[in-house]
Amino acid sequence: MAAMIRKVGVIGAGQMGNGIAHVAALAGLDVVLNDLSADRLKSAMATINGNLSRQVSKKIITEDAHQKALARIGQTDALDGLADCDLVIETAVEKEEVKRKIFHDLCAVLKPEAIIASNTSSISITRLAASTDRPEKFIGIHFMNPVPLMELVELIRGIATGDATFEAAKEFVTGLGKQIAVSEDFPAFIVNRILLPMINEAIYTLYEGVGNVEAIDVAMKLGAHHPMGPLELADFIGLDTCLSIMQVLHEGLADSKYRPCPLLVKYVEAGWLGRKSQRGFYDYRGEKPVPTR
């Protein structure tokens, strides 16, 4: 573990934020989890506790490790609570203006030597870094979902990211037991540059009537050995997140092949965002998911 990173702040107590807090605390780091909502912080701690308990039951970790990890996680509803962190990772919604505002406010309270990272899955690290007072100490650290289970982390340098920041980030990620893929700062990086156009094409396949939801997912699970069908995966990721990433690709690369499917846009406009809203390409309100088309 990088000597300079002993205390980690995580902004956002959602699915990604609580997962990052989980793995960092389990690796022996002190963690401060930040969210504007006290209810989300409470829910995040319950999720972390449940996931750690599951690891104990599977004999992945000990009960002692479970309790020590929980004890290392503090909570705050104000950015001031992150003032003494060595690294702060932002996991807010995939909207550039939201992230830029967070970084602007964070820089006012953070110690000068602290590193700032974004967990963005698609937005330019160079542009985000420019909204801070320390672009040389800014880097993309993109965890995969669910964080405790997924082995990969993408590291993305902005044009101004310093070598010391990059090395510290590599040491931090390796210390969590994760594998690193280094990506250049292009829209959606590596994983989502490949994955999201496939999901978008699956939605076009549904939109054009080539197959229904069940047929498309079964075809890719059995025909390509994917563990989840693309529409099921889209619901898991969140359809709003899928749309945001496709918009970044379409705008950033100016290629019509990245145009978001109109059906994806319609679902997001309807508030059908997937699992988190109980409806997307599947309806999750019953005992088992039912296709919506």
Residue pairs with C-beta under 8 A, 6 or more apart in sequence:
1 27
1 28
1 29
1 171
1 172
1 175
2 167
2 168
2 171
2 172
2 175
4 86
4 113
4 115
4 168
5 29
5 86
5 87
5 115
5 168
5 171
5 172
6 29
6 30
6 86
7 29
7 30
7 31
7 32
7 84
7 85
7 86
7 87
8 20
8 21
8 24
8 29
8 30
8 31
8 32
8 85
8 86
8 87
8 88
8 89
8 172
9 31
9 32
9 34
9 81
9 82
9 85
9 87
9 88
9 89
10 17
10 20
10 21
10 24
10 31
10 32
10 33
10 34
10 88
10 89
10 91
11 17
11 34
11 35
11 79
11 82
11 88
11 89
11 90
11 91
11 92
11 102
11 106
12 34
12 35
12 90
12 91
12 92
13 21
13 33
13 34
13 35
13 37
13 40
13 41
13 43
13 44
14 35
14 40
14 44
14 91
15 145
15 146
15 276
16 91
16 119
16 143
16 145
16 147
17 33
17 35
17 44
17 91
18 33
18 44
18 45
18 47
18 48
19 143
19 145
19 146
19 147
19 148
20 89
20 91
20 119
20 143
20 147
21 31
21 33
21 44
21 48
21 73
22 48
22 51
22 52
22 69
22 147
22 148
23 147
23 148
23 176
23 177
23 178
24 31
24 176
25 31
25 48
25 69
25 70
25 72
25 73
26 52
26 61
26 65
26 69
27 175
27 176
27 177
28 72
29 72
30 72
30 74
31 72
31 73
31 74
32 73
32 74
32 75
32 76
32 81
32 82
32 85
33 41
33 44
33 45
33 73
33 74
33 75
33 76
34 75
34 76
34 77
34 78
34 79
34 81
34 82
35 41
35 44
35 77
36 77
37 77
38 77
41 75
41 77
45 70
45 73
45 75
48 69
48 70
48 73
49 70
51 148
52 61
52 66
52 69
52 70
53 66
55 61
55 66
55 148
56 62
56 63
56 65
56 66
61 69
74 81
76 82
79 102
79 105
79 106
79 109
80 109
82 88
82 106
82 109
82 110
83 109
83 110
83 111
84 111
85 110
85 114
86 113
86 114
86 115
87 114
87 115
87 116
87 117
87 168
87 172
88 106
88 110
88 114
88 115
88 116
88 117
89 117
89 118
89 119
89 141
90 99
90 102
90 103
90 106
90 116
90 117
90 118
90 119
90 120
91 119
92 98
92 99
92 102
93 240
94 120
94 121
94 122
94 123
94 240
94 241
94 244
94 245
95 244
96 123
96 127
96 128
99 118
99 120
99 123
99 128
99 131
100 128
100 131
103 116
103 128
103 131
103 132
104 131
104 132
106 116
106 132
107 116
107 132
107 133
107 134
110 116
112 134
113 137
114 134
114 137
115 137
115 138
115 139
115 165
115 168
115 169
116 132
116 134
116 137
116 138
116 139
117 138
117 139
117 140
117 141
117 169
118 125
118 128
118 138
118 140
118 141
119 140
119 141
119 142
119 143
120 128
120 140
120 142
121 142
121 188
121 189
121 191
121 192
121 241
121 245
122 187
122 188
122 189
122 192
122 244
122 245
122 248
122 249
123 248
124 158
124 185
124 187
124 252
125 138
125 139
125 140
125 156
125 157
125 158
125 161
125 185
126 135
126 158
126 159
126 160
126 185
128 138
128 158
129 135
129 138
129 158
129 160
129 161
130 160
132 138
135 158
135 160
135 161
136 160
136 161
136 162
136 165
137 162
137 165
138 158
138 160
138 161
138 165
139 155
139 156
139 157
139 158
139 161
139 165
139 166
139 169
140 154
140 155
140 156
140 157
140 158
140 183
140 185
140 189
141 153
141 154
141 155
141 156
141 169
141 172
141 173
142 153
142 154
142 155
142 156
142 183
142 189
142 191
143 150
143 153
143 178
144 150
144 151
144 152
144 153
144 191
145 236
145 237
151 178
151 179
152 178
152 179
152 180
152 181
152 191
153 173
153 176
153 178
153 179
153 180
153 181
154 180
154 181
154 182
154 183
154 189
154 190
154 191
155 166
155 169
155 170
155 173
155 180
155 181
155 182
155 183
156 182
156 183
156 184
156 185
156 189
157 166
157 182
157 184
157 185
158 185
159 185
170 180
173 180
174 180
181 190
181 191
183 189
183 190
186 193
186 252
187 193
187 248
187 249
187 251
187 252
187 253
188 196
188 245
188 248
188 249
188 252
192 245
193 249
196 242
196 245
196 246
196 249
197 246
197 249
197 257
197 258
198 230
199 230
199 231
199 233
199 234
199 237
199 242
200 242
200 246
200 258
200 260
200 261
200 264
202 216
202 220
202 229
202 230
202 231
202 234
203 230
203 231
203 234
203 261
203 263
203 264
204 261
204 263
205 211
205 216
206 212
206 213
206 216
206 231
206 263
206 281
206 293
207 261
207 262
207 263
210 216
211 219
212 291
212 293
213 231
213 281
213 282
213 291
213 292
213 293
214 291
216 229
216 230
216 231
217 228
217 229
217 230
217 231
217 232
218 229
219 229
220 226
220 229
220 230
221 227
221 228
221 229
226 233
228 236
231 281
231 282
232 281
232 282
232 289
234 242
234 264
234 274
234 280
234 281
235 274
235 275
235 280
235 281
235 282
235 284
236 274
236 275
237 274
238 273
238 274
238 275
238 276
239 264
239 267
239 268
239 272
239 273
239 274
239 280
239 281
240 268
240 273
242 264
243 260
243 264
243 265
243 268
246 258
246 259
246 260
246 264
247 260
249 258
250 256
250 258
250 259
250 260
267 273
267 280
267 281
271 277
272 279
272 280
272 292
273 279
273 280
274 280
274 281
275 284
278 284
278 285
279 285
279 292
280 292
281 291
281 292
281 293
282 289
282 290
282 291
282 292
283 289
283 290
283 291
283 292
